Amino acid sequence: MPLAERREVILRIIIRGYIAQAVPVASKAIADRYGLKVSPATIRNDMAYLEQEGYIMRPHSSAGSIPTDKAYRYYVASISEDIRLPPVERYLVHQLYQETKEEMEQWLKLATTWLARFVHNVAVITSPKAACCRLKYLNLVVLQDFMALLVLVLYEAKIRRQVLPFDTKVSQDKLTKLANKLSSIYDGMTSNEILASKPELSPEEERVSGYVAKMMAEEEKLEYGKLYLEGLRLMLSQPEFANSPRILNILEVLEGENWLKNIFCQKLGKGEVKIIIGEENAEPALQDLSLIISRYGIPDKTSGIVGVIGPKRMDYARAMSSLNCLSPLLSNSIAEYL
């Protein structure tokens, strides 16, 4: 049921005040600072109603009020889904994209770092993951007389590397010819198609071909792409986490990456932003936090996740507008590889 107008205003004051200061908001402060033109007693009554309805709570009887999960959910529902960054900040992100878009891995690293610093919380981006990998081309680089580096470039904006041993001495010229031949034969193929094909190959070419198919099959088994995570120190430096025993649990979960499986179970359309608040998190150790996530990529081909993790009092509008800016740029990056 919608709140009465004055009670909604008071709730917003409490939410925004707590987001900004991480300090419980008292009725006297509301009466003194916000000119609501009602008595302090009326404000106290309205706050008592909000507490009764589960929108706010008091850490202890003599303290001011802080928002509950229900209040944050009510608040984010009022934020426009297509909220945008200010023009200057959008320009800076686009400049970053233009400077690094040709190097996908570098672009993902820089995008994660920018997002963490911008929202002052944890930023996560997974590299794009396709259900089925297709080879674009491969390179072989001599490392030693009997050893080379195999580099796979996939159409799904992925690069994979592995060191290969050879039974005989190899030269760079020989490796380049071998790589060019296999690239020409296997261009656009999946691992199964490579295994099923029967081109005329030398023993060394067969050996490299087998490694290529194996590396691609291993990539396809992954549930999600490589994780880029930045900003743990930024998040844990905030007041909620001062001397908190929860820090070790949070670190253990985020560094373990298993929590990502729950994120990838979320049904998300391209560009859609989903907000998971507090106890809505399936992972118990993250139930004091909120997650804001968006999927980027090419529908039915390849996709990844970009998101923000922080305390429940995070600046939701700033985080949502950041994802609305980054998600299409990440999608554009993938499109250029396909």
C-alpha positions as CSV (number, residue, x, y, z in Angstrom):
1,M,0.0,0.0,0.0
2,P,1.4,3.4,-0.9
3,L,2.5,5.7,2.0
4,A,0.8,8.9,2.7
5,E,2.8,11.8,1.1
6,R,4.3,13.2,4.3
7,R,5.3,9.8,5.6
8,E,7.0,9.1,2.3
9,V,8.9,12.4,2.5
10,I,10.0,11.5,6.0
11,L,11.1,8.0,4.9
12,R,13.1,9.5,2.0
13,I,14.8,11.9,4.4
14,I,15.8,9.0,6.7
15,I,17.0,6.9,3.8
16,R,19.0,9.7,2.1
17,G,20.4,10.9,5.5
18,Y,21.6,7.4,6.4
19,I,23.1,6.8,3.0
20,A,25.1,10.0,3.3
21,Q,26.2,9.8,6.9
22,A,25.7,6.2,8.1
23,V,24.3,7.7,11.3
24,P,20.7,7.0,12.6
25,V,18.4,9.9,11.8
26,A,16.5,11.4,14.8
27,S,13.0,13.0,14.7
28,K,14.5,16.2,16.1
29,A,17.0,16.5,13.2
30,I,14.1,16.1,10.7
31,A,12.0,18.7,12.5
32,D,14.9,21.2,12.7
33,R,16.4,20.8,9.2
34,Y,13.7,20.1,6.7
35,G,10.9,22.6,7.2
36,L,8.0,20.1,7.0
37,K,5.7,22.6,8.7
38,V,4.4,20.1,11.2
39,S,5.1,19.6,14.9
40,P,7.9,17.4,16.2
41,A,5.2,15.3,17.8
42,T,3.6,14.7,14.4
43,I,7.0,13.6,12.9
44,R,7.5,11.2,15.8
45,N,4.0,9.7,15.2
46,D,4.8,9.3,11.5
47,M,8.1,7.6,12.4
48,A,6.4,5.3,14.8
49,Y,4.0,4.3,12.0
50,L,7.0,3.7,9.6
51,E,8.6,1.6,12.3
52,Q,5.4,-0.4,12.9
53,E,5.1,-1.0,9.2
54,G,8.7,-2.3,9.0
55,Y,10.2,0.5,7.0
56,I,12.6,1.8,9.7
57,M,14.1,0.5,12.9
58,R,16.1,1.9,15.8
59,P,19.4,0.2,16.7
60,H,18.4,0.9,20.4
61,S,15.6,2.7,22.2
62,S,17.4,6.1,22.5
63,A,18.8,6.1,19.0
64,G,17.5,7.6,15.8
65,S,16.1,5.5,13.0
66,I,17.7,3.6,10.1
67,P,16.1,2.1,7.0
68,T,15.2,-1.6,6.7
69,D,15.5,-3.8,3.6
70,K,11.8,-2.9,3.0
71,A,12.6,0.8,3.0
72,Y,15.4,0.4,0.5
73,R,13.2,-1.7,-1.7
74,Y,10.5,1.0,-1.6
75,Y,13.2,3.6,-2.3
76,V,14.8,1.9,-5.4
77,A,11.4,1.4,-6.9
78,S,11.1,5.1,-7.3
79,I,14.5,5.4,-9.2
80,S,14.0,5.5,-13.0
81,E,15.4,2.4,-14.6
82,D,17.0,4.4,-17.4
83,I,18.7,6.9,-15.0
84,R,21.9,8.3,-16.6
85,L,25.2,9.7,-15.5
86,P,25.9,13.4,-15.9
87,P,27.3,14.3,-19.4
88,V,30.8,15.0,-18.1
89,E,31.1,11.6,-16.5
90,R,29.6,9.8,-19.5
91,Y,32.2,11.5,-21.6
92,L,35.0,10.3,-19.4
93,V,33.8,6.7,-19.6
94,H,33.4,6.8,-23.4
95,Q,37.0,8.2,-23.6
96,L,38.2,5.3,-21.6
97,Y,36.4,2.9,-23.9
98,Q,37.8,4.5,-27.0
99,E,41.3,4.2,-25.7
100,T,41.2,0.5,-24.7
101,K,38.4,-1.2,-26.7
102,E,40.8,-3.0,-29.0
103,E,42.3,-4.8,-26.0
104,M,39.4,-6.6,-24.4
105,E,41.2,-7.7,-21.3
106,Q,42.7,-4.3,-20.6
107,W,39.3,-2.7,-21.2
108,L,37.6,-5.0,-18.7
109,K,40.3,-4.3,-16.1
110,L,40.1,-0.6,-16.5
111,A,36.3,-0.6,-16.5
112,T,36.2,-2.6,-13.2
113,T,38.7,-0.2,-11.6
114,W,36.7,2.9,-12.8
115,L,33.4,1.5,-11.6
116,A,34.8,0.6,-8.1
117,R,36.3,4.1,-7.6
118,F,33.2,5.8,-9.0
119,V,30.7,4.0,-6.6
120,H,33.3,3.6,-3.8
121,N,32.3,0.0,-3.4
122,V,33.1,-3.4,-4.9
123,A,32.8,-3.6,-8.7
124,V,32.6,-6.9,-10.5
125,I,32.7,-7.7,-14.2
126,T,32.9,-11.1,-15.8
127,S,34.4,-11.5,-19.2
128,P,31.9,-12.6,-21.9
129,K,31.0,-16.3,-21.9
130,A,29.4,-18.1,-24.9
131,A,27.6,-21.4,-24.6
132,C,29.6,-22.5,-27.7
133,C,33.1,-21.2,-28.5
134,R,34.2,-20.7,-32.1
135,L,37.8,-20.3,-33.2
136,K,38.8,-17.1,-34.9
137,Y,42.5,-17.8,-35.3
138,L,45.5,-19.2,-33.4
139,N,49.1,-18.1,-33.0
140,L,52.2,-20.0,-32.0
141,V,55.1,-18.2,-30.4
142,V,58.4,-20.0,-29.9
143,L,59.6,-19.9,-26.3
144,Q,62.5,-22.4,-26.4
145,D,63.8,-24.9,-28.9
146,F,61.2,-27.5,-27.8
147,M,58.5,-25.3,-26.4
148,A,55.9,-22.8,-27.7
149,L,53.1,-20.6,-26.5
150,L,49.7,-21.4,-28.1
151,V,47.4,-18.4,-28.3
152,L,43.7,-19.0,-29.2
153,V,41.6,-16.0,-30.3
154,L,37.8,-16.9,-30.1
155,Y,35.0,-15.1,-31.8
156,E,33.4,-14.6,-28.4
157,A,35.9,-11.9,-27.4
158,K,38.1,-14.4,-25.6
159,I,41.9,-15.1,-25.7
160,R,43.3,-18.3,-24.2
161,R,46.9,-19.3,-23.8
162,Q,48.8,-22.5,-23.1
163,V,52.4,-23.6,-23.2
164,L,53.0,-26.6,-25.6
165,P,56.0,-29.0,-25.6
166,F,57.3,-30.4,-28.9
167,D,59.3,-33.6,-29.5
168,T,61.5,-31.9,-32.0
169,K,63.2,-28.5,-32.2
170,V,60.8,-25.8,-33.6
171,S,61.5,-22.4,-35.2
172,Q,59.3,-19.4,-35.3
173,D,58.9,-19.6,-39.1
174,K,57.7,-23.2,-38.8
175,L,55.3,-22.4,-36.1
176,T,53.8,-19.4,-38.0
177,K,53.2,-21.6,-41.0
178,L,51.6,-24.3,-38.8
179,A,49.3,-21.7,-37.1
180,N,48.3,-20.1,-40.3
181,K,47.3,-23.5,-41.8
182,L,45.2,-24.5,-38.8
183,S,43.6,-21.0,-38.6
184,S,42.5,-21.3,-42.2
185,I,41.1,-24.8,-41.7
186,Y,39.3,-24.3,-38.4
187,D,38.1,-20.7,-38.8
188,G,34.6,-20.4,-37.2
189,M,34.6,-24.0,-35.9
190,T,33.6,-25.3,-32.5
191,S,35.6,-27.8,-30.5
192,N,33.3,-30.7,-31.6
193,E,33.6,-29.6,-35.3
194,I,37.4,-29.5,-35.0
195,L,37.4,-33.0,-33.6
196,A,35.0,-34.3,-36.3
197,S,36.9,-32.8,-39.2
198,K,39.5,-34.9,-41.0
199,P,42.0,-32.6,-42.7
200,E,45.3,-34.0,-43.8
201,L,47.7,-33.0,-41.0
202,S,51.2,-33.8,-40.0
203,P,51.8,-35.3,-36.6
204,E,52.8,-31.9,-35.1
205,E,49.7,-30.3,-36.7
206,E,47.6,-33.1,-35.2
207,R,49.1,-32.5,-31.8
208,V,48.4,-28.8,-31.9
209,S,44.9,-29.4,-33.2
210,G,44.2,-31.7,-30.3
211,Y,45.3,-29.0,-27.8
212,V,43.1,-26.4,-29.6
213,A,40.0,-28.6,-29.3
214,K,40.8,-29.4,-25.6
215,M,41.3,-25.8,-24.6
216,M,38.0,-24.8,-26.3
217,A,36.1,-27.6,-24.7
218,E,37.4,-26.6,-21.3
219,E,36.3,-23.0,-22.0
220,E,32.8,-24.2,-22.8
221,K,32.5,-26.1,-19.5
222,L,32.9,-22.9,-17.5
223,E,29.7,-21.4,-16.0
224,Y,31.0,-17.9,-16.4
225,G,33.9,-15.9,-17.8
226,K,36.9,-14.6,-15.9
227,L,36.1,-12.5,-12.9
228,Y,37.4,-9.0,-12.5
229,L,36.9,-7.7,-9.0
230,E,38.0,-4.3,-7.6
231,G,37.2,-2.1,-4.6
232,L,37.1,-4.5,-1.6
233,R,39.2,-2.0,0.4
234,L,36.9,0.9,-0.6
235,M,33.8,-1.0,0.6
236,L,35.4,-2.4,3.8
237,S,36.7,1.1,4.8
238,Q,33.1,2.3,5.3
239,P,31.6,2.7,8.8
240,E,29.5,-0.4,8.8
241,F,32.5,-2.6,8.6
242,A,34.7,-0.9,11.3
243,N,35.8,-3.6,13.7
244,S,33.1,-5.9,12.3
245,P,33.5,-9.7,12.6
246,R,31.6,-10.0,9.3
247,I,34.5,-8.9,7.3
248,L,36.3,-12.3,7.2
249,N,33.1,-14.0,6.1
250,I,32.5,-11.5,3.3
251,L,36.1,-11.7,2.1
252,E,35.9,-15.5,2.1
253,V,32.8,-15.6,0.0
254,L,33.8,-12.9,-2.5
255,E,37.2,-14.4,-3.0
256,G,35.8,-17.9,-3.4
257,E,33.7,-16.9,-6.4
258,N,30.9,-19.5,-5.7
259,W,28.5,-16.7,-5.0
260,L,28.6,-15.9,-8.8
261,K,26.6,-19.1,-9.5
262,N,23.6,-17.5,-7.7
263,I,24.1,-14.3,-9.7
264,F,24.1,-16.2,-13.0
265,C,20.8,-17.9,-12.0
266,Q,19.1,-14.5,-12.1
267,K,17.0,-14.0,-15.3
268,L,18.3,-10.8,-16.8
269,G,17.6,-9.3,-20.1
270,K,20.4,-7.4,-21.9
271,G,20.8,-4.0,-20.2
272,E,18.3,-4.7,-17.4
273,V,19.5,-3.7,-14.0
274,K,18.5,-6.0,-11.1
275,I,18.9,-5.0,-7.4
276,I,19.2,-7.6,-4.7
277,I,18.9,-6.1,-1.2
278,G,20.0,-7.7,2.1
279,E,18.2,-10.9,2.8
280,E,17.1,-11.3,-0.8
281,N,20.7,-12.6,-1.3
282,A,20.9,-16.4,-1.4
283,E,24.4,-16.3,0.1
284,P,24.0,-15.8,3.9
285,A,27.4,-14.0,4.2
286,L,26.2,-11.3,1.8
287,Q,22.9,-10.6,3.5
288,D,24.2,-7.4,5.0
289,L,25.0,-6.1,1.5
290,S,23.2,-5.2,-1.7
291,L,24.1,-6.3,-5.2
292,I,23.2,-4.3,-8.3
293,I,23.8,-6.3,-11.5
294,S,23.3,-6.0,-15.2
295,R,23.9,-8.4,-18.1
296,Y,25.8,-7.2,-21.2
297,G,26.5,-8.9,-24.5
298,I,24.9,-10.2,-27.6
299,P,21.5,-12.1,-27.0
300,D,21.7,-15.8,-27.6
301,K,25.5,-15.6,-28.4
302,T,27.6,-14.4,-25.6
303,S,27.2,-12.4,-22.4
304,G,28.8,-11.4,-19.1
305,I,27.8,-9.6,-15.9
306,V,28.7,-6.1,-14.6
307,G,27.7,-5.2,-11.1
308,V,28.3,-3.3,-7.8
309,I,28.4,-4.8,-4.3
310,G,28.2,-2.6,-1.2
311,P,26.4,-1.9,2.1
312,K,22.7,-1.6,1.9
313,R,23.0,2.1,2.3
314,M,24.9,2.5,-0.9
315,D,24.0,5.2,-3.4
316,Y,21.7,3.2,-5.6
317,A,21.1,6.0,-8.1
318,R,24.8,6.4,-8.7
319,A,25.4,2.7,-9.1
320,M,22.4,2.2,-11.4
321,S,23.4,5.1,-13.7
322,S,27.0,3.7,-13.8
323,L,25.8,0.3,-15.0
324,N,23.5,1.9,-17.5
325,C,26.5,3.6,-19.0
326,L,29.0,0.6,-18.9
327,S,26.7,-2.2,-20.0
328,P,26.1,-0.9,-23.6
329,L,29.8,-0.1,-24.0
330,L,30.7,-3.6,-22.9
331,S,28.2,-5.0,-25.4
332,N,29.7,-2.9,-28.2
333,S,33.1,-4.3,-27.4
334,I,31.9,-7.9,-27.9
335,A,30.1,-6.9,-31.1
336,E,33.4,-5.8,-32.6
337,Y,34.8,-9.3,-32.1
338,L,32.0,-11.2,-33.7
